[in-house]
Each structure stands twice: as C-alpha cells, then as structure tokens.
Amino acid sequence: MKNRSAISGILQMRCPQCREGKMFPANTLYTTQFMKMNDRCACCEQPFTPEPGYYFGAMFVSYALNAAFFIIVWLGMYLLMDNITVTDMIIALLIVVLGLLPITFRLSRVLWIYIFVRYDERENYKHELNS
Ligand SMILES: [Zn+2]
C-alpha cells in the first residue's frame, strides 16, 4: 500500500478514500467521453457518485478553476505582449474555457469529492491494484 499525498491523488484523479483506484476510465480525457466517470473505486469500492446531483457544487469549483487559469493566461499575455486587444482576450478566454474543458470538468469533480470523502489508510482493501 503506497502512501500517496492528497495533491498527487488529486492530480492523478484517483479515489479520495484509498488514493489508488482511478476515478475516470483511461484514455478518455480528450475524447467525447471526457464526462464519463467510473461508478465506484476498483480498489475500495467507494462510490464516485454517492448520491444524485452530487456534483452540482462542482460547478462552482469549475468556475474558480476557469478564473484561475484565465488569470494565469492573462498574466502571461500581459508580460509577453505589447498590446492586448479585446479579440486577444476573447480568444484566450475561449482557449481556457473550451480547450481546458475536459481538465476543468474532471478536476472540479475530483476536488469536490476530496472535500467530502476522507482518506482512509486501511491496509486491506477488497481489491489490490497493480497500477
Ligand atoms: Zn478507492
């Protein structure tokens, strides 16, 4: 049993309870299936949607992520470009909001469930994973 930090669990989008099982199916991030989430953890069987509408609040996390990403892009533009037009800003906003959509969608859900489901360091989960 590895001891993974919350940060690395979040970045690797793993189960909040055991930090082992993946929350999303592999190789679907930049596909039309980016919204697909595994039903439960393959390792500890933690359900990833504990109740209907569970991820309503994740919308606010996703707004915050979009705002943070946009500020980073805007700062980069401000430092690198002499003259930023409204068109530049709109293009940057579209790139951030649409280009990063699969990432903000998933990351906001991961952050949301990490707020409510605590890490549980039990030695014996039902299924040991090799990944
Ligand atoms: Zn788990």
Backbone and ligand atoms as CSV (ligand in chain L), in Angstrom:
chain,resi,resn,atom,element,x,y,z
A,1,MET,N,N,0.851,-1.198,0.000
A,1,MET,CA,C,0.000,0.000,0.000
A,1,MET,C,C,0.883,1.243,0.000
A,2,LYS,N,N,0.808,2.028,-1.073
A,2,LYS,CA,C,1.606,3.255,-1.130
A,2,LYS,C,C,0.900,4.355,-0.356
A,3,ASN,N,N,1.677,5.245,0.205
A,3,ASN,CA,C,1.075,6.410,0.836
A,3,ASN,C,C,1.174,7.596,-0.097
A,4,ARG,N,N,0.057,7.871,-0.741
A,4,ARG,CA,C,0.032,8.954,-1.710
A,4,ARG,C,C,-0.489,10.212,-1.032
A,5,SER,N,N,0.091,11.357,-1.352
A,5,SER,CA,C,-0.413,12.605,-0.782
A,5,SER,C,C,-1.729,12.987,-1.455
A,6,ALA,N,N,-2.496,13.846,-0.794
A,6,ALA,CA,C,-3.762,14.309,-1.371
A,6,ALA,C,C,-3.504,14.999,-2.709
A,7,ILE,N,N,-2.432,15.805,-2.767
A,7,ILE,CA,C,-2.119,16.533,-4.002
A,7,ILE,C,C,-1.887,15.553,-5.159
A,8,SER,N,N,-1.081,14.535,-4.922
A,8,SER,CA,C,-0.806,13.624,-6.030
A,8,SER,C,C,-2.038,12.776,-6.348
A,9,GLY,N,N,-2.849,12.459,-5.328
A,9,GLY,CA,C,-4.111,11.760,-5.588
A,9,GLY,C,C,-5.035,12.588,-6.466
A,10,ILE,N,N,-5.100,13.897,-6.177
A,10,ILE,CA,C,-5.965,14.800,-6.949
A,10,ILE,C,C,-5.442,14.935,-8.379
A,11,LEU,N,N,-4.134,15.169,-8.512
A,11,LEU,CA,C,-3.569,15.377,-9.851
A,11,LEU,C,C,-3.686,14.106,-10.699
A,12,GLN,N,N,-3.579,12.955,-10.077
A,12,GLN,CA,C,-3.719,11.705,-10.829
A,12,GLN,C,C,-5.186,11.253,-10.895
A,13,MET,N,N,-6.077,12.060,-10.320
A,13,MET,CA,C,-7.514,11.802,-10.325
A,13,MET,C,C,-7.848,10.403,-9.809
A,14,ARG,N,N,-7.341,10.124,-8.630
A,14,ARG,CA,C,-7.599,8.832,-8.000
A,14,ARG,C,C,-8.643,8.962,-6.904
A,15,CYS,N,N,-9.173,7.823,-6.484
A,15,CYS,CA,C,-10.184,7.729,-5.443
A,15,CYS,C,C,-9.788,8.514,-4.186
A,16,PRO,N,N,-10.721,9.325,-3.628
A,16,PRO,CA,C,-10.389,10.122,-2.447
A,16,PRO,C,C,-10.168,9.265,-1.198
A,17,GLN,N,N,-10.777,8.080,-1.168
A,17,GLN,CA,C,-10.701,7.265,0.041
A,17,GLN,C,C,-9.401,6.462,0.129
A,18,CYS,N,N,-9.008,5.824,-0.960
A,18,CYS,CA,C,-7.804,4.990,-0.911
A,18,CYS,C,C,-6.657,5.590,-1.723
A,19,ARG,N,N,-6.959,6.567,-2.569
A,19,ARG,CA,C,-5.974,7.200,-3.448
A,19,ARG,C,C,-5.290,6.193,-4.374
A,20,GLU,N,N,-5.991,5.126,-4.686
A,20,GLU,CA,C,-5.445,4.096,-5.565
A,20,GLU,C,C,-6.236,4.004,-6.869
A,21,GLY,N,N,-7.538,3.694,-6.727
A,21,GLY,CA,C,-8.381,3.474,-7.900
A,21,GLY,C,C,-8.570,4.751,-8.695
A,22,LYS,N,N,-8.589,4.630,-10.018
A,22,LYS,CA,C,-8.780,5.786,-10.883
A,22,LYS,C,C,-10.254,6.179,-10.913
A,23,MET,N,N,-10.527,7.495,-10.875
A,23,MET,CA,C,-11.921,7.960,-10.931
A,23,MET,C,C,-12.486,7.952,-12.338
A,24,PHE,N,N,-11.606,8.035,-13.342
A,24,PHE,CA,C,-12.085,8.114,-14.723
A,24,PHE,C,C,-11.453,7.006,-15.550
A,25,PRO,N,N,-12.172,6.502,-16.570
A,25,PRO,CA,C,-11.587,5.461,-17.423
A,25,PRO,C,C,-10.346,5.985,-18.155
A,26,ALA,N,N,-9.396,5.121,-18.398
A,26,ALA,CA,C,-8.137,5.523,-19.033
A,26,ALA,C,C,-8.357,5.976,-20.474
A,27,ASN,N,N,-7.515,6.884,-20.922
A,27,ASN,CA,C,-7.502,7.348,-22.322
A,27,ASN,C,C,-8.821,7.907,-22.823
A,28,THR,N,N,-9.557,8.599,-21.968
A,28,THR,CA,C,-10.809,9.209,-22.421
A,28,THR,C,C,-10.805,10.717,-22.194
A,29,LEU,N,N,-9.687,11.280,-21.708
A,29,LEU,CA,C,-9.695,12.697,-21.321
A,29,LEU,C,C,-10.029,13.619,-22.495
A,30,TYR,N,N,-9.242,13.537,-23.574
A,30,TYR,CA,C,-9.548,14.387,-24.723
A,30,TYR,C,C,-10.309,13.622,-25.800
A,31,THR,N,N,-11.419,13.008,-25.390
A,31,THR,CA,C,-12.315,12.340,-26.329
A,31,THR,C,C,-13.732,12.809,-25.990
A,32,THR,N,N,-14.711,12.357,-26.776
A,32,THR,CA,C,-16.093,12.740,-26.490
A,32,THR,C,C,-16.572,12.104,-25.185
A,33,GLN,N,N,-15.785,11.198,-24.639
A,33,GLN,CA,C,-16.193,10.521,-23.405
A,33,GLN,C,C,-15.575,11.141,-22.162
A,34,PHE,N,N,-15.122,12.402,-22.287
A,34,PHE,CA,C,-14.426,13.001,-21.147
A,34,PHE,C,C,-15.317,13.143,-19.917
A,35,MET,N,N,-16.664,13.132,-20.115
A,35,MET,CA,C,-17.566,13.255,-18.968
A,35,MET,C,C,-17.807,11.922,-18.261
A,36,LYS,N,N,-17.300,10.875,-18.851
A,36,LYS,CA,C,-17.515,9.543,-18.287
A,36,LYS,C,C,-16.703,9.354,-17.007
A,37,MET,N,N,-17.378,8.895,-15.966
A,37,MET,CA,C,-16.681,8.654,-14.705
A,37,MET,C,C,-16.946,7.219,-14.278
A,38,ASN,N,N,-15.957,6.590,-13.655
A,38,ASN,CA,C,-16.189,5.235,-13.150
A,38,ASN,C,C,-17.246,5.290,-12.046
A,39,ASP,N,N,-18.072,4.227,-11.929
A,39,ASP,CA,C,-19.139,4.210,-10.926
A,39,ASP,C,C,-18.594,4.162,-9.505
A,40,ARG,N,N,-17.616,3.281,-9.328
A,40,ARG,CA,C,-17.041,3.166,-7.995
A,40,ARG,C,C,-15.571,2.799,-8.113
A,41,CYS,N,N,-14.880,2.922,-7.006
A,41,CYS,CA,C,-13.450,2.654,-7.000
A,41,CYS,C,C,-13.197,1.156,-7.189
A,42,ALA,N,N,-12.276,0.835,-8.089
A,42,ALA,CA,C,-11.943,-0.562,-8.342
A,42,ALA,C,C,-11.177,-1.167,-7.171
A,43,CYS,N,N,-10.651,-0.312,-6.319
A,43,CYS,CA,C,-9.818,-0.788,-5.208
A,43,CYS,C,C,-10.629,-0.918,-3.910
A,44,CYS,N,N,-11.325,0.141,-3.487
A,44,CYS,CA,C,-12.011,0.099,-2.185
A,44,CYS,C,C,-13.531,0.172,-2.330
A,45,GLU,N,N,-14.028,0.266,-3.547
A,45,GLU,CA,C,-15.467,0.309,-3.835
A,45,GLU,C,C,-16.175,1.566,-3.342
A,46,GLN,N,N,-15.424,2.612,-3.063
A,46,GLN,CA,C,-16.027,3.911,-2.775
A,46,GLN,C,C,-16.834,4.352,-3.998
A,47,PRO,N,N,-18.162,4.647,-3.828
A,47,PRO,CA,C,-18.914,5.145,-4.996
A,47,PRO,C,C,-18.441,6.552,-5.357
A,48,PHE,N,N,-18.287,6.821,-6.651
A,48,PHE,CA,C,-17.823,8.142,-7.070
A,48,PHE,C,C,-18.978,9.116,-7.252
A,49,THR,N,N,-20.209,8.614,-7.292
A,49,THR,CA,C,-21.379,9.490,-7.238
A,49,THR,C,C,-22.241,8.995,-6.077
A,50,PRO,N,N,-21.916,9.431,-4.847
A,50,PRO,CA,C,-22.602,8.910,-3.661
A,50,PRO,C,C,-24.102,9.155,-3.665
A,51,GLU,N,N,-24.561,10.242,-4.295
A,51,GLU,CA,C,-25.995,10.499,-4.373
A,51,GLU,C,C,-26.274,11.289,-5.655
A,52,PRO,N,N,-27.544,11.262,-6.147
A,52,PRO,CA,C,-27.838,12.016,-7.374
A,52,PRO,C,C,-27.595,13.509,-7.170
A,53,GLY,N,N,-27.090,14.166,-8.173
A,53,GLY,CA,C,-26.834,15.608,-8.079
A,53,GLY,C,C,-25.640,15.953,-7.224
A,54,TYR,N,N,-24.851,14.947,-6.909
A,54,TYR,CA,C,-23.703,15.140,-6.013
A,54,TYR,C,C,-22.750,16.218,-6.517
A,55,TYR,N,N,-22.604,16.304,-7.849
A,55,TYR,CA,C,-21.593,17.199,-8.403
A,55,TYR,C,C,-22.123,18.580,-8.773
A,56,PHE,N,N,-23.332,18.916,-8.285
A,56,PHE,CA,C,-23.864,20.248,-8.559
A,56,PHE,C,C,-22.875,21.315,-8.089
A,57,GLY,N,N,-22.368,21.155,-6.890
A,57,GLY,CA,C,-21.439,22.129,-6.320
A,57,GLY,C,C,-20.101,22.184,-7.030
A,58,ALA,N,N,-19.777,21.114,-7.774
A,58,ALA,CA,C,-18.509,21.092,-8.500
A,58,ALA,C,C,-18.487,22.170,-9.577
A,59,MET,N,N,-19.677,22.632,-9.981
A,59,MET,CA,C,-19.772,23.722,-10.954
A,59,MET,C,C,-19.041,24.957,-10.451
A,60,PHE,N,N,-19.191,25.226,-9.153
A,60,PHE,CA,C,-18.548,26.417,-8.593
A,60,PHE,C,C,-17.037,26.238,-8.548
A,61,VAL,N,N,-16.616,25.000,-8.280
A,61,VAL,CA,C,-15.179,24.714,-8.312
A,61,VAL,C,C,-14.665,24.941,-9.726
A,62,SER,N,N,-15.463,24.536,-10.712
A,62,SER,CA,C,-15.024,24.694,-12.087
A,62,SER,C,C,-14.966,26.168,-12.503
A,63,TYR,N,N,-15.901,26.997,-11.993
A,63,TYR,CA,C,-15.795,28.451,-12.236
A,63,TYR,C,C,-14.487,28.984,-11.672
A,64,ALA,N,N,-14.175,28.566,-10.450
A,64,ALA,CA,C,-12.959,29.051,-9.786
A,64,ALA,C,C,-11.719,28.617,-10.562
A,65,LEU,N,N,-11.714,27.369,-11.045
A,65,LEU,CA,C,-10.579,26.873,-11.829
A,65,LEU,C,C,-10.438,27.672,-13.118
A,66,ASN,N,N,-11.568,27.906,-13.794
A,66,ASN,CA,C,-11.526,28.692,-15.027
A,66,ASN,C,C,-10.984,30.086,-14.765
A,67,ALA,N,N,-11.430,30.704,-13.678
A,67,ALA,CA,C,-10.957,32.045,-13.344
A,67,ALA,C,C,-9.456,32.014,-13.088
A,68,ALA,N,N,-8.997,31.009,-12.336
A,68,ALA,CA,C,-7.568,30.910,-12.022
A,68,ALA,C,C,-6.754,30.704,-13.300
A,69,PHE,N,N,-7.203,29.786,-14.171
A,69,PHE,CA,C,-6.488,29.537,-15.429
A,69,PHE,C,C,-6.469,30.801,-16.285
A,70,PHE,N,N,-7.603,31.500,-16.304
A,70,PHE,CA,C,-7.677,32.698,-17.135
A,70,PHE,C,C,-6.732,33.786,-16.624
A,71,ILE,N,N,-6.650,33.925,-15.315
A,71,ILE,CA,C,-5.730,34.926,-14.747
A,71,ILE,C,C,-4.285,34.587,-15.123
A,72,ILE,N,N,-3.949,33.300,-15.077
A,72,ILE,CA,C,-2.596,32.874,-15.455
A,72,ILE,C,C,-2.325,33.220,-16.922
A,73,VAL,N,N,-3.280,32.898,-17.808
A,73,VAL,CA,C,-3.104,33.186,-19.233
A,73,VAL,C,C,-3.020,34.693,-19.463
A,74,TRP,N,N,-3.892,35.441,-18.783
A,74,TRP,CA,C,-3.900,36.887,-18.947
A,74,TRP,C,C,-2.568,37.495,-18.482
A,75,LEU,N,N,-2.051,37.011,-17.356
A,75,LEU,CA,C,-0.760,37.494,-16.866
A,75,LEU,C,C,0.350,37.194,-17.866
A,76,GLY,N,N,0.318,35.988,-18.426
A,76,GLY,CA,C,1.301,35.600,-19.433
A,76,GLY,C,C,1.229,36.530,-20.633
A,77,MET,N,N,0.001,36.828,-21.092
A,77,MET,CA,C,-0.176,37.723,-22.229
A,77,MET,C,C,0.315,39.124,-21.889
A,78,TYR,N,N,-0.020,39.573,-20.689
A,78,TYR,CA,C,0.362,40.912,-20.243
A,78,TYR,C,C,1.883,41.056,-20.238
A,79,LEU,N,N,2.574,39.995,-19.833
A,79,LEU,CA,C,4.031,40.051,-19.764
A,79,LEU,C,C,4.684,39.901,-21.136
A,80,LEU,N,N,4.051,39.125,-22.032
A,80,LEU,CA,C,4.699,38.803,-23.299
A,80,LEU,C,C,4.268,39.697,-24.460
A,81,MET,N,N,3.099,40.315,-24.352
A,81,MET,CA,C,2.595,41.071,-25.493
A,81,MET,C,C,2.565,42.571,-25.176
A,82,ASP,N,N,2.857,43.382,-26.205
A,82,ASP,CA,C,2.873,44.832,-26.009
A,82,ASP,C,C,1.473,45.400,-25.905
A,83,ASN,N,N,0.600,44.808,-26.688
A,83,ASN,CA,C,-0.714,45.404,-26.839
A,83,ASN,C,C,-1.764,44.288,-26.877
A,84,ILE,N,N,-2.615,44.234,-25.877
A,84,ILE,CA,C,-3.614,43.173,-25.831
A,84,ILE,C,C,-4.970,43.747,-26.241
A,85,THR,N,N,-5.538,43.213,-27.311
A,85,THR,CA,C,-6.833,43.702,-27.768
A,85,THR,C,C,-7.952,42.865,-27.150
A,86,VAL,N,N,-9.176,43.365,-27.303
A,86,VAL,CA,C,-10.331,42.624,-26.793
A,86,VAL,C,C,-10.422,41.269,-27.497
A,87,THR,N,N,-10.117,41.247,-28.807
A,87,THR,CA,C,-10.133,39.986,-29.553
A,87,THR,C,C,-9.141,38.986,-28.944
A,88,ASP,N,N,-7.937,39.457,-28.609
A,88,ASP,CA,C,-6.953,38.588,-27.966
A,88,ASP,C,C,-7.524,37.986,-26.683
A,89,MET,N,N,-8.182,38.832,-25.905
A,89,MET,CA,C,-8.740,38.375,-24.633
A,89,MET,C,C,-9.821,37.326,-24.856
A,90,ILE,N,N,-10.677,37.561,-25.872
A,90,ILE,CA,C,-11.757,36.610,-26.150
A,90,ILE,C,C,-11.179,35.274,-26.614
A,91,ILE,N,N,-10.154,35.348,-27.478
A,91,ILE,CA,C,-9.519,34.112,-27.939
A,91,ILE,C,C,-8.892,33.365,-26.765
A,92,ALA,N,N,-8.203,34.115,-25.892
A,92,ALA,CA,C,-7.575,33.497,-24.724
A,92,ALA,C,C,-8.632,32.844,-23.833
A,93,LEU,N,N,-9.745,33.544,-23.656
A,93,LEU,CA,C,-10.826,33.019,-22.820
A,93,LEU,C,C,-11.400,31.734,-23.413
A,94,LEU,N,N,-11.588,31.732,-24.738
A,94,LEU,CA,C,-12.122,30.534,-25.405
A,94,LEU,C,C,-11.159,29.357,-25.265
A,95,ILE,N,N,-9.854,29.672,-25.424
A,95,ILE,CA,C,-8.869,28.597,-25.290
A,95,ILE,C,C,-8.912,28.017,-23.878
A,96,VAL,N,N,-8.989,28.915,-22.881
A,96,VAL,CA,C,-9.003,28.444,-21.495
A,96,VAL,C,C,-10.286,27.655,-21.214
A,97,VAL,N,N,-11.428,28.232,-21.555
A,97,VAL,CA,C,-12.701,27.610,-21.177
A,97,VAL,C,C,-12.980,26.349,-22.004
A,98,LEU,N,N,-12.788,26.438,-23.334
A,98,LEU,CA,C,-13.089,25.279,-24.175
A,98,LEU,C,C,-11.919,24.300,-24.257
A,99,GLY,N,N,-10.709,24.861,-24.440
A,99,GLY,CA,C,-9.539,23.995,-24.592
A,99,GLY,C,C,-9.262,23.169,-23.353
A,100,LEU,N,N,-9.520,23.744,-22.189
A,100,LEU,CA,C,-9.244,23.018,-20.952
A,100,LEU,C,C,-10.500,22.375,-20.369
A,101,LEU,N,N,-11.598,22.387,-21.126
A,101,LEU,CA,C,-12.867,21.893,-20.589
A,101,LEU,C,C,-12.782,20.484,-19.978
A,102,PRO,N,N,-12.202,19.506,-20.695
A,102,PRO,CA,C,-12.140,18.164,-20.081
A,102,PRO,C,C,-11.359,18.164,-18.766
A,103,ILE,N,N,-10.317,18.987,-18.702
A,103,ILE,CA,C,-9.498,19.020,-17.490
A,103,ILE,C,C,-10.242,19.717,-16.351
A,104,THR,N,N,-10.845,20.882,-16.622
A,104,THR,CA,C,-11.571,21.577,-15.546
A,104,THR,C,C,-12.782,20.756,-15.094
A,105,PHE,N,N,-13.446,20.098,-16.054
A,105,PHE,CA,C,-14.599,19.268,-15.695
A,105,PHE,C,C,-14.190,18.186,-14.700
A,106,ARG,N,N,-13.132,17.468,-15.035
A,106,ARG,CA,C,-12.711,16.354,-14.179
A,106,ARG,C,C,-12.079,16.841,-12.880
A,107,LEU,N,N,-11.224,17.840,-13.006
A,107,LEU,CA,C,-10.525,18.325,-11.820
A,107,LEU,C,C,-11.520,18.902,-10.803
A,108,SER,N,N,-12.570,19.578,-11.275
A,108,SER,CA,C,-13.529,20.149,-10.336
A,108,SER,C,C,-14.280,19.041,-9.597
A,109,ARG,N,N,-14.576,17.941,-10.307
A,109,ARG,CA,C,-15.238,16.815,-9.632
A,109,ARG,C,C,-14.307,16.151,-8.623
A,110,VAL,N,N,-13.054,16.004,-9.016
A,110,VAL,CA,C,-12.082,15.379,-8.113
A,110,VAL,C,C,-11.938,16.232,-6.848
A,111,LEU,N,N,-11.775,17.557,-7.029
A,111,LEU,CA,C,-11.617,18.444,-5.874
A,111,LEU,C,C,-12.857,18.380,-4.995
A,112,TRP,N,N,-14.021,18.348,-5.634
A,112,TRP,CA,C,-15.287,18.323,-4.893
A,112,TRP,C,C,-15.391,17.079,-4.012
A,113,ILE,N,N,-15.117,15.916,-4.585
A,113,ILE,CA,C,-15.256,14.680,-3.800
A,113,ILE,C,C,-14.150,14.594,-2.737
A,114,TYR,N,N,-12.996,15.203,-3.000
A,114,TYR,CA,C,-11.912,15.205,-2.000
A,114,TYR,C,C,-12.276,16.051,-0.779
A,115,ILE,N,N,-13.189,17.013,-0.966
A,115,ILE,CA,C,-13.619,17.833,0.169
A,115,ILE,C,C,-14.434,16.983,1.141
A,116,PHE,N,N,-15.223,16.043,0.587
A,116,PHE,CA,C,-16.182,15.331,1.428
A,116,PHE,C,C,-15.789,13.912,1.815
A,117,VAL,N,N,-14.963,13.274,1.027
A,117,VAL,CA,C,-14.584,11.890,1.343
A,117,VAL,C,C,-13.171,11.896,1.904
A,118,ARG,N,N,-13.044,11.382,3.122
A,118,ARG,CA,C,-11.752,11.399,3.810
A,118,ARG,C,C,-10.881,10.230,3.378
A,119,TYR,N,N,-9.591,10.459,3.439
A,119,TYR,CA,C,-8.610,9.409,3.177
A,119,TYR,C,C,-8.685,8.383,4.301
A,120,ASP,N,N,-8.686,7.114,3.928
A,120,ASP,CA,C,-8.800,6.038,4.893
A,120,ASP,C,C,-7.645,5.073,4.639
A,121,GLU,N,N,-6.748,5.013,5.593
A,121,GLU,CA,C,-5.490,4.319,5.365
A,121,GLU,C,C,-5.522,2.835,5.744
A,122,ARG,N,N,-6.641,2.184,5.555
A,122,ARG,CA,C,-6.720,0.754,5.898
A,122,ARG,C,C,-5.726,-0.063,5.088
A,123,GLU,N,N,-5.229,-1.107,5.687
A,123,GLU,CA,C,-4.248,-1.951,5.000
A,123,GLU,C,C,-4.897,-2.823,3.938
A,124,ASN,N,N,-6.062,-3.379,4.263
A,124,ASN,CA,C,-6.639,-4.368,3.357
A,124,ASN,C,C,-7.909,-3.877,2.687
A,125,TYR,N,N,-7.737,-3.389,1.497
A,125,TYR,CA,C,-8.901,-3.082,0.705
A,125,TYR,C,C,-9.323,-4.352,-0.012
A,126,LYS,N,N,-10.534,-4.331,-0.536
A,126,LYS,CA,C,-11.049,-5.544,-1.164
A,126,LYS,C,C,-10.203,-5.986,-2.343
A,127,HIS,N,N,-9.777,-5.026,-3.146
A,127,HIS,CA,C,-9.044,-5.398,-4.353
A,127,HIS,C,C,-7.732,-4.641,-4.379
A,128,GLU,N,N,-6.650,-5.346,-4.407
A,128,GLU,CA,C,-5.356,-4.682,-4.552
A,128,GLU,C,C,-5.116,-4.421,-6.052
A,129,LEU,N,N,-4.680,-3.201,-6.360
A,129,LEU,CA,C,-4.400,-2.870,-7.748
A,129,LEU,C,C,-2.904,-2.867,-7.977
A,130,ASN,N,N,-2.518,-3.131,-9.184
A,130,ASN,CA,C,-1.087,-3.134,-9.500
A,130,ASN,C,C,-0.612,-1.808,-10.057
A,131,SER,N,N,-1.542,-0.934,-10.417
A,131,SER,CA,C,-1.133,0.313,-11.076
A,131,SER,C,C,-0.423,1.241,-10.101
L,1,ZN,ZN,ZN,-10.709,3.694,-3.522
